[in-house]
């Protein structure tokens, strides 16, 4: 292959793999996942500056998942601008998004060139998170309509609530768990610390996703610009946490009417706005918010017992709680 051909292939690959990911990265985001990774390393006595490439790779993996998610959900808006697939096309976006998952492999070789055992342990942690996240996305795409039908018919929401929780733990909790477990591994933590800090990370990611369900109904505005369409999940007929909580907060006739209007994913804007008003009035948004906060706080208690009260511990808690509690760009 000639140098000219190599240069041309490199340009094409940059256009196909790098530009779509960079487009979304440059749109903003809070970057709290890599910050948690670095904070855990410092908290447990490691040197986070050695692992900046891995932290960046974690953010790129998350960005790739957003790109794929937007294609699958047919979302038109992300981080205040047109979603990547509306700019680059679905095929290119899917390929670039999934390619972003593998940046952690290169980052590990850079940061741990001479420690094969540790590199393998972190590698397995990242791969486990990818498998779990795909399982969660699979449940999300399959939907929970059958379980919701049964819950609406009986007025008992426990089963559909548990299914939504499992989906959130796999799709959003597992990747954050991997970030924090990887940090603990890199800092040389023992098995108990890794498990406890991993459980906290899972709670952070799960709670974040629950609040994301709430914000979906409210819409997210950043500096006067909408970063996410209000009611996007309801337009798609998706069963999220507030809708699942509503099963036992509304009387059955009202719940049946609400679900009948949303179930097939063909609701008008007027119907979605009415549904949001009903969910807010019955307390479903507040119940979801309370669950997210309680999940986060309960998971912090055993970790706090292990790490004690220090400035770095306080910083970790503040970072995690702010990620969950405030309105934000994913």
Residue pairs with C-beta under 8 A, 6 or more apart in sequence:
1 9
16 92
16 95
16 96
17 95
17 96
17 99
18 96
19 88
19 96
20 67
20 84
20 87
20 88
20 92
20 93
20 96
20 97
21 60
21 63
21 64
21 67
21 96
21 97
21 99
21 100
23 84
23 87
23 88
24 63
24 66
24 67
24 78
24 79
24 84
25 59
25 60
25 63
27 78
27 79
27 80
27 81
27 329
28 79
28 80
28 222
28 329
29 59
29 63
29 79
29 329
29 330
30 323
30 328
30 329
31 59
32 319
32 320
32 322
32 323
33 58
33 59
33 62
33 175
33 176
33 179
34 55
34 56
34 58
34 59
34 179
35 55
35 319
36 176
36 179
36 180
36 183
36 201
36 204
36 316
36 319
36 320
36 323
37 48
37 51
37 54
37 55
37 58
37 179
37 180
37 182
37 183
38 48
38 51
38 52
38 55
38 183
39 48
39 183
39 312
39 315
39 316
39 319
40 179
40 180
40 183
40 184
40 187
40 197
40 316
41 47
41 48
41 51
41 183
41 186
41 187
42 48
42 312
43 187
43 307
43 310
43 312
43 313
43 315
43 316
44 183
44 184
44 187
44 188
44 189
44 193
44 307
45 187
45 188
46 183
46 186
46 187
46 188
48 55
50 111
51 111
51 186
53 106
53 107
53 110
53 111
54 104
54 107
54 108
54 111
54 122
54 182
54 186
56 103
56 107
57 103
57 104
57 106
57 107
58 104
58 179
58 182
60 100
60 103
61 100
61 101
61 103
61 104
61 126
61 130
61 175
62 175
63 97
63 100
64 96
64 97
64 98
64 99
64 100
64 101
65 97
65 101
65 133
65 137
65 175
66 78
66 97
66 330
67 83
67 84
67 85
67 93
67 94
67 96
67 97
67 100
68 93
68 94
68 97
68 98
68 137
69 75
69 137
70 78
70 83
70 84
70 85
70 93
71 85
71 90
71 93
71 94
71 97
72 137
72 141
73 232
73 236
74 236
75 83
75 229
75 232
76 82
76 83
76 86
76 229
77 83
77 226
77 227
77 228
77 229
78 84
78 227
78 228
78 330
79 227
79 329
79 330
80 222
80 223
80 225
80 226
80 227
80 329
84 93
84 96
84 97
85 93
85 94
88 96
101 130
104 123
104 126
105 123
108 119
108 122
108 123
109 119
112 118
112 119
112 122
118 185
118 186
121 185
122 182
122 185
122 186
125 178
125 181
125 182
125 185
126 178
126 182
128 174
128 178
129 174
129 175
129 177
129 178
132 170
132 171
132 174
132 175
133 170
133 171
133 172
133 174
133 175
135 170
136 166
136 167
136 168
136 169
136 170
136 171
136 172
136 174
137 171
139 163
139 166
139 167
139 170
139 171
140 167
140 171
140 238
143 237
143 238
143 239
144 160
144 163
144 164
144 167
144 239
144 244
145 237
145 239
145 263
147 159
147 160
147 163
147 239
148 160
148 239
148 243
148 244
148 247
148 259
148 263
149 259
149 263
150 159
150 160
151 157
151 158
151 159
151 160
151 244
151 247
152 247
152 252
152 255
152 256
152 259
155 247
155 248
155 252
155 255
156 247
156 248
157 244
157 245
157 246
157 247
157 248
160 239
160 244
160 247
161 241
161 244
161 245
161 247
164 239
164 240
164 241
164 244
165 206
168 206
168 209
168 210
168 241
169 202
169 205
169 206
171 209
172 205
172 206
172 208
172 209
172 212
173 201
173 202
173 203
173 204
173 205
173 206
173 209
174 202
174 205
175 205
176 201
176 202
176 204
176 205
176 208
177 198
177 199
177 201
177 202
177 205
178 198
178 201
179 201
180 197
180 198
180 200
180 201
180 204
181 194
181 197
181 198
181 201
183 197
184 193
184 194
184 197
184 198
185 194
189 197
192 306
193 306
196 302
196 303
196 306
197 303
199 299
199 302
199 303
200 299
200 300
200 303
200 320
202 299
203 295
203 296
203 298
203 299
203 300
204 296
204 299
204 320
204 323
204 324
206 292
206 295
207 292
207 293
207 295
207 296
207 324
208 292
208 323
208 324
210 241
210 288
210 289
210 291
210 292
210 295
211 288
211 289
211 292
211 324
211 325
212 330
213 233
213 240
213 241
213 242
213 288
214 241
214 242
214 285
214 288
214 289
214 292
215 228
215 327
216 228
216 230
216 231
216 232
216 233
216 234
216 240
217 230
217 231
217 233
217 234
217 242
217 276
217 279
217 280
217 285
218 230
218 276
218 285
219 226
219 228
219 229
219 230
219 231
220 226
220 227
220 228
220 327
220 328
220 329
221 227
221 327
222 327
222 329
227 329
229 235
230 276
231 269
231 272
231 273
231 275
231 276
233 240
234 243
234 262
234 267
234 272
234 275
234 276
235 265
235 267
235 272
236 265
237 262
237 263
237 264
237 265
237 266
237 267
238 265
241 288
241 291
242 279
242 284
242 285
242 287
242 288
243 259
243 262
243 279
243 284
245 283
245 284
245 287
245 288
245 291
246 255
246 258
246 278
246 279
246 282
246 284
247 255
249 282
249 283
249 284
249 287
250 258
250 278
250 282
254 278
258 275
258 278
258 279
261 267
261 271
261 275
262 271
262 272
262 275
267 275
279 285
292 324
293 324
293 325
296 320
296 321
296 324
300 317
300 320
304 313
304 317
307 313
307 316
